[in-house]
Amino acid sequence: MQSEDARYLKRKIRSRSIDVHPTEKALVVNYELEALILGDLGDPLLGDRKDCQKIIRLKSLNEDTNCAALAKEVVGKCSLIHPSKVEEVQQLIYYLQNRKDATSGSSVPAMEQSDSSRPSSSCSGTDSPSSSTVAAEKANINNIEGYVELLYENIPEKVAGSALILQLARNPDNLEELGNAVLSALSRVLREDWKKSIELSTNIVYIFFCFSTYSQFHHVILQYKVGSLCMEVIDYELRRYDQWKDDLEIRRRKCESGNVPSQAQTQVHGPMSADLRRRVSDGLNSHSTEISSELRRTVSHIPIASGDNRRRTVDGVHSAGENWESRRRQLEGISNPPTNPVTAVVDPKEELKRLKEDFEKMKRKFQNFIKKQDQLLRVSFYLLLNIAEDTRVEDKMRKKNITGMLTKTLDRDNADLLILVVTFLKKLSLFKENVDDMSDLNVVEKLPRILMMNNSDLIHMTLKLLLNLSFTLLLRERMVRIGFLPKLVSLLNEQRHESVVLKILYHLSMDDRCKSMFTYTDCVPMAMKMLLEGPEDDVNLELVALCINLAINKRNAQIMVEDNRLGCLMARAFRNQDSLIMKMIRNIAMHEGTKQNFVEFVGDIAKAVVDCPNEEFVVECVGVLGNMTLPDLDFCQLMQRFNLILWVQNILIPGKYEDDLVLEVVVLLGTAAADEGCAMLLCKADILLSLIELLKAKQEDDEMVLQIIYVFYMISRTTTTRDYLIKETEAPAYLIDLMHDKNTQIRRICNHCLDIIADWNKEWADRIKLEKFRWHNSQWLDMVESSMDDKDFGMPNEDLPPVLNGDLMHLYPTGSQMSLSIPSEDGIRDSTTENVIRPKSGRYSRDLESEFGDGEQLLQGKSSSCLSTSNSNEDLVRNGLNNLVLGPILSEAEFDTTGQSQYVMI
């Protein structure tokens, strides 16, 4: 460039991080200065960049200084600090205000004395590794080649070089400038030397972690297989931690047992005494075994660079191999004593003191080792968590047992590491395969200890993990068995955890065996207080759902109605027409111990049924009335006062309203029919005819059919309404058809109702008896009909009319899946007629069982009663059945071929 071409000089200043001075009460502002020489046209001719620092000394800072005011003053006077960083400057000043003087009474360098946890402005949320070997100089991107050259030197130089590169990597602007050459050198050093220095491993993994925070650099990490390296590092460090822990436990037991020589002195003549020789031999063997096992584990299984086929073995514990070797030499010196007699004086107290000192020394080393290892594990897990955004990468981690590594790390005490590990487990728990692995590894059993820690962030993340795991029934049962429930209930008082805890408790409350355990906690009173005191316009759905589930338990329901809570619930439900709260009230009303509390609200509920336009709310109100099985409640007066009969007739029109509302109305009719006066009212209003029409329309709905025939049963129990059921309706014919239904509950009610009808009406008794006879002997009768059409076998009561007359045959439309058992002209039942197979009905089975008793006994009673008859012709037929020979049924072709007699299976 010619000097006359230069016309302008342009400077740019970019603000970087702000930190505290290591020794003085001062702030250090890092910034970048860029100088450009521009030509006539404004194009840059030459430029250079330089990293600079500005030190702001706070001479007036003392323990009484107002940090907020001083921070505003500093930002106002220093143009290098943006006004948005006032809070950050205030935190740094607060740290300086409370920091002890680092230079008083100590010869330790200032860099080592500075608190490694002091706040700093950086691009990452992970603390940088603190080590005395970190270079004190400020890293410069222009010297990157020199830093890379340090990676080819010895371990101390590699640690220093990696620390300088880490300084650059923590600045996001430098990531693109760290090219492939730097990353290739770093990955090579990590692959070859990660066992030699834990500081070196931490620095390099941290550099790659800085890249992993941005998705566009994930391919770089995958290219150099850093994720695989990190998993091997983690696995090795976890095994090394277990070995250290076991060795420390062995020494602790020795110290506690006080296993030292009992005599004040021991004589060793020529050959050593047996006791001392055994002690020396055991010591040599144990140390040699430990060293050999460590050497075996230190053989790396990571692919190394091409052309280098050596496997490097290094000391298993960083800088601890020399201790093992010196101990071996000491023991070898003891094992070769002089030939002359020597008297070895062993003081038990001194020996015990020496063992305790060695134990304390090893314990301190172990604590220091844990701190360094926690930092390495944290940055390694964090890197893996970032690159696990790709589900394919996450699946590869799962196959390499990432879940097992995370589970073992849950035993640590470092809160920051545990937060990261639990976050990783929460992410993995989104997939069933990982949940199964966590179940096998007993992750749930490790979480109570974490919930006891006094760290809100850790507890909140653990609760989120529990929420994901609570979708699995087996893990929910484990949570209850371990004792999570009291701890979860206690966390309801904290606003931050309230939402997550409610969701977990809701999942736990879905299991019937767990509902009763809520009684022994404060969950029910707390939930009711939160529900009644919460905002009415924004109801917490998880809270209401939890209360709905808990109300199914009798004791919980009794607690809910205490202290006039039921009145508050009813007022809130009617005020907002809240169907969820009304569903909760309906569950409370289903228990015998709580029904009496609803008597004063029956009128309000009935009025809401007729007047309320909200159909969902009406469904729950009708459900509450259907649960009012109280002998003193006058349903007849209730129906007349609120004109419920016309409303019920309108609801029962098929297809006009939703099935949920119609079903609840039928249940209400079954409850109301227990009142004799109300039963008469239903008959006079021809409600039974509407139920028969509904039965024909909903014949495939087992629940609807079950409740309709239950109404018939309740009507048949009253003498004043029994004649109307038998003579004025076609209900008996439908009950006969349904007594062979596939649903057990339907068959039971039909049999009971038909027994009542048979005892009351002789004509229907004969028809019912005939139909039962035909059903039990249909196959044999079909065989008789096909082989001997014209012979009289003494069938009973042949002159009886068919069960259904011509008019009844038209009740079921053509092609209906549910058909009545219409006999043929000669009185023999058509064997091809079958009822449709219905699903098992369980919604109201509990109430029906209490009404009718055990189902098997009922069926056995019906079988015996249907075959008993006083007719002599029936006795003749029964004797004939007993003498039949069972055998296979042959086709006509087979019969013609064999010429054998054909037998029938009954």
Stockholm file with secondary structure:
# STOCKHOLM 1.0

chainA/1-906         MQSEDARYLKRKIRSRSIDVHPTEKALVVNYELEALILGDLGDPLLGDRKDCQKIIRLKSLNEDTNCAALAKEVVGKCSLIHPSKVEEVQQLIYYLQNRKDATSGSSVPAMEQSDSSRPSSSCSGTDSPSSSTVAAEKANINNIEGYVELLYENIPEKVAGSALILQLARNPDNLEELGNAVLSALSRVLREDWKKSIELSTNIVYIFFCFSTYSQFHHVILQYKVGSLCMEVIDYELRRYDQWKDDLEIRRRKCESGNVPSQAQTQVHGPMSADLRRRVSDGLNSHSTEISSELRRTVSHIPIASGDNRRRTVDGVHSAGENWESRRRQLEGISNPPTNPVTAVVDPKEELKRLKEDFEKMKRKFQNFIKKQDQLLRVSFYLLLNIAEDTRVEDKMRKKNITGMLTKTLDRDNADLLILVVTFLKKLSLFKENVDDMSDLNVVEKLPRILMMNNSDLIHMTLKLLLNLSFTLLLRERMVRIGFLPKLVSLLNEQRHESVVLKILYHLSMDDRCKSMFTYTDCVPMAMKMLLEGPEDDVNLELVALCINLAINKRNAQIMVEDNRLGCLMARAFRNQDSLIMKMIRNIAMHEGTKQNFVEFVGDIAKAVVDCPNEEFVVECVGVLGNMTLPDLDFCQLMQRFNLILWVQNILIPGKYEDDLVLEVVVLLGTAAADEGCAMLLCKADILLSLIELLKAKQEDDEMVLQIIYVFYMISRTTTTRDYLIKETEAPAYLIDLMHDKNTQIRRICNHCLDIIADWNKEWADRIKLEKFRWHNSQWLDMVESSMDDKDFGMPNEDLPPVLNGDLMHLYPTGSQMSLSIPSEDGIRDSTTENVIRPKSGRYSRDLESEFGDGEQLLQGKSSSCLSTSNSNEDLVRNGLNNLVLGPILSEAEFDTTGQSQYVMI
#=GR chainA/1-906 SS CCGGGCCEEEEEEEEEEEEECSSSSEEEEEEEEEEEEECTTSCEEEEEEEEEEEEEECTTCCTTCCHHHHHHHHHHHCTTSCGGGHHHHHHHHHHHHHCCCTTTTCCSCHHHHSCTTCCCCCSCSSCCCCCTTSCSSCCCGGGHHHHHHHTTSCHHHHHHHHHHHHHHHTSGGGTTTSCHHHHHHHHHHHHHHTTTCHHHHHHHHHHHHHHHTSGGGHHHHHHTTHHHHHHHHHHHHHHHHHHHHHHHHHHHHHHHHTCCCSSSEEEECSSCCHHHHHHHHHHHHHHHHHHHHHHHHTSCCSCCCTTCCCCCCCCSSTTTHHHHHHHHHHHHHHHSCCSSCEEEECCHHHHHHHHHHHHHHHHHHHHHHHHHHHHHHHHHHHHHHHHTTSHHHHHHHHHTTHHHHHHHHTTCCCHHHHHHHHHHHHHHTTSHHHHHHHHHTTHHHHHHHHHTSSCHHHHHHHHHHHHHHTTSHHHHHHHHHHTHHHHHHHGGGSTTTHHHHHHHHHHHHTSHHHHGGGGGSSHHHHHHHHHHHSCSSSCCHHHHHHHHHHTTSHHHHHHHTGGGHHHHHHHHHHHHTCHHHHHHHHHHTTSTTTGGGGGGGHHHHHHHHHHCCCHHHHHHHHHHHHTCCCTTCCHHHHHHHTTHHHHHHHHTSTTTSCHHHHHHHHHHHHHHTTSHHHHHHHHHTTHHHHHHHHHHHTTTCHHHHHHHHHHHHHHHTSHHHHHIIIIISSHHHHHHHHTTCSCHHHHHHHHHHHHHHHHHCHHHHHHHHHHHHHHHTHHHHHHHHHHCSSCCCCCTTTTSCCSSCTTGGGSSCTTCSSCCCCBCTTSCBCTTCCCCCCCCCCSSHHHHHHHHCCHHHHHHHHHHHHHCCCCHHHHHHHHHHHTCCCCCCCCHHHHHHHCCCCCCCC
#=GC SS_cons         CCGGGCCEEEEEEEEEEEEECSSSSEEEEEEEEEEEEECTTSCEEEEEEEEEEEEEECTTCCTTCCHHHHHHHHHHHCTTSCGGGHHHHHHHHHHHHHCCCTTTTCCSCHHHHSCTTCCCCCSCSSCCCCCTTSCSSCCCGGGHHHHHHHTTSCHHHHHHHHHHHHHHHTSGGGTTTSCHHHHHHHHHHHHHHTTTCHHHHHHHHHHHHHHHTSGGGHHHHHHTTHHHHHHHHHHHHHHHHHHHHHHHHHHHHHHHHTCCCSSSEEEECSSCCHHHHHHHHHHHHHHHHHHHHHHHHTSCCSCCCTTCCCCCCCCSSTTTHHHHHHHHHHHHHHHSCCSSCEEEECCHHHHHHHHHHHHHHHHHHHHHHHHHHHHHHHHHHHHHHHHTTSHHHHHHHHHTTHHHHHHHHTTCCCHHHHHHHHHHHHHHTTSHHHHHHHHHTTHHHHHHHHHTSSCHHHHHHHHHHHHHHTTSHHHHHHHHHHTHHHHHHHGGGSTTTHHHHHHHHHHHHTSHHHHGGGGGSSHHHHHHHHHHHSCSSSCCHHHHHHHHHHTTSHHHHHHHTGGGHHHHHHHHHHHHTCHHHHHHHHHHTTSTTTGGGGGGGHHHHHHHHHHCCCHHHHHHHHHHHHTCCCTTCCHHHHHHHTTHHHHHHHHTSTTTSCHHHHHHHHHHHHHHTTSHHHHHHHHHTTHHHHHHHHHHHTTTCHHHHHHHHHHHHHHHTSHHHHHIIIIISSHHHHHHHHTTCSCHHHHHHHHHHHHHHHHHCHHHHHHHHHHHHHHHTHHHHHHHHHHCSSCCCCCTTTTSCCSSCTTGGGSSCTTCSSCCCCBCTTSCBCTTCCCCCCCCCCSSHHHHHHHHCCHHHHHHHHHHHHHCCCCHHHHHHHHHHHTCCCCCCCCHHHHHHHCCCCCCCC
//
